[in-house]
Amino acid sequence: MNKLVITVLAKDRPGIIAQVTTDLFELGCNLENVNQMILQDQFAGFFIVEAPQDLDPDVVEERLNTASDGNGLTVYVHRPDSRRLPGSDDGQTDIFLITTIGPDQKGLVSRFSTIIARFHGNIVNLKAVFKGGTDPNANVMSYQVAVTKEVDAPAMFAALREKAKELALDIRIQHKNIFDAINKI
């Protein structure tokens, strides 16, 4: 197995996904996971591929950088660590959605992620949108946190609620399965 993790950064423009995936296809790679986002005017894409056994990560990186032909892509390719992390689909992990809404303040992500780390929760996805100002609906942080049986979830949730109260933020904590059931279309 020759899994590769590919990170692509660039100023956003049409065609980045088409270019990268075409190059990967032509190199004989099979896409397994893709996650891409636009933050303001910046593109960030993350690709996990199964590459041919003899395909070196440096060759993939060179091809993707060369193929961008001055279009401003910055590409990094590496082999992932084979250890499984908490939050991987191991059947032993619960995912909780933690959302805070309220006025923007410096250090919000740091404060909440530090609490989660202290209890050994693993943030598997984070989206923070800060628009500034005091409109409580303009500043939202949404965490997906993997919680294993080793995590004292009630104590972690209590600490998060206390921090939210201290910072005048509304906080919602919900198991992903409940969230999915309530929000199913």
Contacts in CASP RR format, 6 or more apart in sequence:
PFRMAT RR
TARGET T0000
AUTHOR 0000-0000-0000
METHOD contacts of the structure
MODEL  1
MNKLVITVLAKDRPGIIAQVTTDLFELGCNLENVNQMILQDQFAGFFIVE
APQDLDPDVVEERLNTASDGNGLTVYVHRPDSRRLPGSDDGQTDIFLITT
IGPDQKGLVSRFSTIIARFHGNIVNLKAVFKGGTDPNANVMSYQVAVTKE
VDAPAMFAALREKAKELALDIRIQHKNIFDAINKI
1 50 0 8 1.000
2 50 0 8 1.000
2 51 0 8 1.000
2 52 0 8 1.000
2 53 0 8 1.000
2 55 0 8 1.000
2 79 0 8 1.000
3 32 0 8 1.000
3 48 0 8 1.000
3 49 0 8 1.000
3 50 0 8 1.000
3 51 0 8 1.000
3 79 0 8 1.000
3 80 0 8 1.000
4 29 0 8 1.000
4 48 0 8 1.000
4 49 0 8 1.000
4 51 0 8 1.000
4 55 0 8 1.000
4 57 0 8 1.000
4 60 0 8 1.000
4 77 0 8 1.000
4 78 0 8 1.000
4 79 0 8 1.000
4 80 0 8 1.000
5 46 0 8 1.000
5 47 0 8 1.000
5 48 0 8 1.000
5 77 0 8 1.000
5 78 0 8 1.000
5 79 0 8 1.000
5 80 0 8 1.000
6 20 0 8 1.000
6 24 0 8 1.000
6 46 0 8 1.000
6 47 0 8 1.000
6 48 0 8 1.000
6 49 0 8 1.000
6 60 0 8 1.000
6 61 0 8 1.000
6 64 0 8 1.000
6 75 0 8 1.000
6 76 0 8 1.000
6 77 0 8 1.000
7 44 0 8 1.000
7 45 0 8 1.000
7 46 0 8 1.000
7 47 0 8 1.000
7 75 0 8 1.000
7 76 0 8 1.000
7 77 0 8 1.000
8 16 0 8 1.000
8 20 0 8 1.000
8 43 0 8 1.000
8 44 0 8 1.000
8 45 0 8 1.000
8 46 0 8 1.000
8 47 0 8 1.000
8 64 0 8 1.000
8 73 0 8 1.000
8 74 0 8 1.000
8 75 0 8 1.000
9 42 0 8 1.000
9 43 0 8 1.000
9 44 0 8 1.000
9 45 0 8 1.000
9 73 0 8 1.000
9 74 0 8 1.000
9 75 0 8 1.000
10 16 0 8 1.000
10 42 0 8 1.000
10 43 0 8 1.000
10 68 0 8 1.000
10 71 0 8 1.000
10 72 0 8 1.000
10 73 0 8 1.000
10 74 0 8 1.000
11 41 0 8 1.000
11 42 0 8 1.000
11 43 0 8 1.000
11 72 0 8 1.000
12 38 0 8 1.000
12 41 0 8 1.000
12 42 0 8 1.000
12 43 0 8 1.000
13 43 0 8 1.000
13 71 0 8 1.000
16 43 0 8 1.000
16 73 0 8 1.000
17 34 0 8 1.000
17 36 0 8 1.000
19 67 0 8 1.000
19 68 0 8 1.000
19 71 0 8 1.000
19 73 0 8 1.000
20 47 0 8 1.000
20 64 0 8 1.000
20 73 0 8 1.000
21 31 0 8 1.000
21 34 0 8 1.000
21 47 0 8 1.000
23 63 0 8 1.000
23 64 0 8 1.000
23 67 0 8 1.000
24 31 0 8 1.000
24 47 0 8 1.000
24 49 0 8 1.000
24 60 0 8 1.000
24 64 0 8 1.000
27 51 0 8 1.000
27 52 0 8 1.000
27 55 0 8 1.000
27 59 0 8 1.000
27 60 0 8 1.000
27 63 0 8 1.000
28 51 0 8 1.000
28 52 0 8 1.000
28 55 0 8 1.000
29 49 0 8 1.000
29 50 0 8 1.000
29 51 0 8 1.000
29 52 0 8 1.000
29 55 0 8 1.000
29 60 0 8 1.000
30 49 0 8 1.000
30 50 0 8 1.000
31 47 0 8 1.000
31 48 0 8 1.000
31 49 0 8 1.000
32 48 0 8 1.000
32 49 0 8 1.000
32 50 0 8 1.000
33 46 0 8 1.000
33 47 0 8 1.000
33 48 0 8 1.000
34 45 0 8 1.000
34 46 0 8 1.000
34 47 0 8 1.000
34 48 0 8 1.000
35 45 0 8 1.000
35 46 0 8 1.000
36 43 0 8 1.000
36 44 0 8 1.000
36 45 0 8 1.000
36 46 0 8 1.000
37 43 0 8 1.000
37 44 0 8 1.000
37 45 0 8 1.000
38 44 0 8 1.000
48 80 0 8 1.000
51 60 0 8 1.000
57 77 0 8 1.000
57 78 0 8 1.000
57 79 0 8 1.000
58 77 0 8 1.000
60 77 0 8 1.000
61 75 0 8 1.000
61 76 0 8 1.000
61 77 0 8 1.000
64 73 0 8 1.000
64 75 0 8 1.000
64 77 0 8 1.000
65 73 0 8 1.000
65 74 0 8 1.000
65 75 0 8 1.000
68 75 0 8 1.000
84 90 0 8 1.000
85 122 0 8 1.000
86 93 0 8 1.000
86 120 0 8 1.000
86 121 0 8 1.000
86 122 0 8 1.000
86 146 0 8 1.000
86 148 0 8 1.000
87 93 0 8 1.000
87 95 0 8 1.000
87 122 0 8 1.000
87 124 0 8 1.000
87 146 0 8 1.000
87 148 0 8 1.000
92 148 0 8 1.000
92 149 0 8 1.000
93 146 0 8 1.000
93 147 0 8 1.000
93 148 0 8 1.000
94 146 0 8 1.000
94 147 0 8 1.000
94 153 0 8 1.000
94 175 0 8 1.000
94 176 0 8 1.000
95 124 0 8 1.000
95 144 0 8 1.000
95 145 0 8 1.000
95 146 0 8 1.000
95 147 0 8 1.000
95 175 0 8 1.000
95 176 0 8 1.000
96 144 0 8 1.000
96 145 0 8 1.000
96 147 0 8 1.000
96 153 0 8 1.000
96 173 0 8 1.000
96 174 0 8 1.000
96 175 0 8 1.000
96 176 0 8 1.000
97 142 0 8 1.000
97 143 0 8 1.000
97 144 0 8 1.000
97 145 0 8 1.000
97 172 0 8 1.000
97 173 0 8 1.000
97 174 0 8 1.000
97 175 0 8 1.000
97 176 0 8 1.000
97 179 0 8 1.000
98 112 0 8 1.000
98 116 0 8 1.000
98 142 0 8 1.000
98 143 0 8 1.000
98 144 0 8 1.000
98 145 0 8 1.000
98 160 0 8 1.000
98 171 0 8 1.000
98 172 0 8 1.000
98 173 0 8 1.000
99 140 0 8 1.000
99 141 0 8 1.000
99 142 0 8 1.000
99 143 0 8 1.000
99 171 0 8 1.000
99 172 0 8 1.000
100 108 0 8 1.000
100 112 0 8 1.000
100 140 0 8 1.000
100 141 0 8 1.000
100 164 0 8 1.000
100 169 0 8 1.000
100 170 0 8 1.000
100 171 0 8 1.000
100 172 0 8 1.000
101 136 0 8 1.000
101 137 0 8 1.000
101 139 0 8 1.000
101 140 0 8 1.000
101 169 0 8 1.000
101 170 0 8 1.000
102 136 0 8 1.000
102 137 0 8 1.000
102 138 0 8 1.000
102 139 0 8 1.000
102 140 0 8 1.000
102 168 0 8 1.000
102 169 0 8 1.000
102 170 0 8 1.000
103 133 0 8 1.000
103 134 0 8 1.000
103 135 0 8 1.000
103 136 0 8 1.000
103 139 0 8 1.000
103 168 0 8 1.000
103 169 0 8 1.000
104 130 0 8 1.000
104 131 0 8 1.000
104 132 0 8 1.000
104 133 0 8 1.000
104 134 0 8 1.000
104 138 0 8 1.000
104 139 0 8 1.000
105 167 0 8 1.000
108 128 0 8 1.000
108 130 0 8 1.000
108 139 0 8 1.000
108 141 0 8 1.000
108 167 0 8 1.000
108 169 0 8 1.000
109 126 0 8 1.000
109 128 0 8 1.000
109 141 0 8 1.000
111 163 0 8 1.000
111 167 0 8 1.000
112 141 0 8 1.000
112 143 0 8 1.000
112 160 0 8 1.000
112 163 0 8 1.000
113 123 0 8 1.000
113 126 0 8 1.000
113 143 0 8 1.000
115 156 0 8 1.000
115 159 0 8 1.000
115 160 0 8 1.000
115 163 0 8 1.000
116 122 0 8 1.000
116 123 0 8 1.000
116 143 0 8 1.000
116 145 0 8 1.000
116 156 0 8 1.000
116 160 0 8 1.000
118 156 0 8 1.000
118 159 0 8 1.000
119 151 0 8 1.000
119 152 0 8 1.000
119 153 0 8 1.000
119 155 0 8 1.000
119 156 0 8 1.000
119 159 0 8 1.000
120 148 0 8 1.000
120 150 0 8 1.000
120 151 0 8 1.000
121 145 0 8 1.000
121 146 0 8 1.000
121 147 0 8 1.000
121 148 0 8 1.000
121 151 0 8 1.000
121 156 0 8 1.000
122 145 0 8 1.000
122 146 0 8 1.000
123 143 0 8 1.000
123 144 0 8 1.000
123 145 0 8 1.000
123 146 0 8 1.000
124 144 0 8 1.000
124 145 0 8 1.000
124 146 0 8 1.000
125 143 0 8 1.000
125 144 0 8 1.000
126 141 0 8 1.000
126 142 0 8 1.000
126 143 0 8 1.000
126 144 0 8 1.000
127 140 0 8 1.000
127 141 0 8 1.000
127 142 0 8 1.000
128 140 0 8 1.000
128 141 0 8 1.000
128 142 0 8 1.000
129 139 0 8 1.000
129 140 0 8 1.000
129 141 0 8 1.000
130 139 0 8 1.000
131 138 0 8 1.000
131 139 0 8 1.000
132 138 0 8 1.000
132 139 0 8 1.000
133 139 0 8 1.000
136 170 0 8 1.000
144 176 0 8 1.000
147 153 0 8 1.000
147 156 0 8 1.000
157 173 0 8 1.000
160 171 0 8 1.000
160 173 0 8 1.000
161 171 0 8 1.000
161 173 0 8 1.000
164 170 0 8 1.000
164 171 0 8 1.000
END
